[in-house]
Amino acid sequence: MKKITAISVQKKNPNRVNIYLDGEFAFGVARITAAWLKNGDELSDEKIAKLLAQDSREWAYQQSLLFLSYRARSEKEIRQNLQKHEIPEEVIEETLERLRKAGIANDNDFARMWVENRNTFRPRSKKALAIELRQKGLNDEAIQDSLSGVDEEALAYEAGLKRATRFKGQEWSEFRKKLSEFLARRGFSYSVIAPIVSKIWNELSDDMQPNEDEDIA
């Protein structure tokens, strides 16, 4: 048995404390893990091992929350982040289960949020979205569910209209080539691209025509 002789908050990380046993530094743990410890307590090797295991689980959970604080993540991304920090696989599985129960990790919700974000800021085809989601570890069911309400023609039109302003004043052949290439890079098929490009061209051409009610010099 070893006796706790001091518990001090770490200077660089106030959420962790240093534990001293028999007058010597022994290990550091999260404050929440050490909440039940006090000076004078005696710890066996077995208790120390359990304490360190508990701290590992708590550290993994807090690391996951920090990782998720920047943006939503898939379970695969969370797993890879914990693996990067050399967290044991059994602790990773416990952490993911804890996140699921808390409603923090949910691949179905992540897939829907990813698609909504892409559709708002960088519209692309269903095929391109599916590839991105598959790379993030999403299964086919979650992918298909998130894409079920996607209107590909509307997305192609929105993406094309934003881009087309760069090509105003160009001849039809050059306009068609550049806008078609752009939409193709976003994953849209030719059957979607062709009519959308023509539609945008006609709309922009109409906008550039003088209003009949205006005087023409």
Secondary structure, DSSP 4 states (H G I P E B T S, - for coil): -EEEEEEEE-SS-TTEEEEEETTEEEEEEETTTTTT--TT-EE-HHHHHHHHHHHHHHHHHHHHHHHHTTS---HHHHHHHHHHTT--HHHHHHHHHHHHHTTS--HHHHHHHHHHHHHHHS---HHHHHHHHHHTT--HHHHHHHHTT--HHHHHHHHHHHHHGGGTTS-HHHHHHHHHHHHHHTT--HHHHHHHHHHHHHHHHHHHSPPTTS---
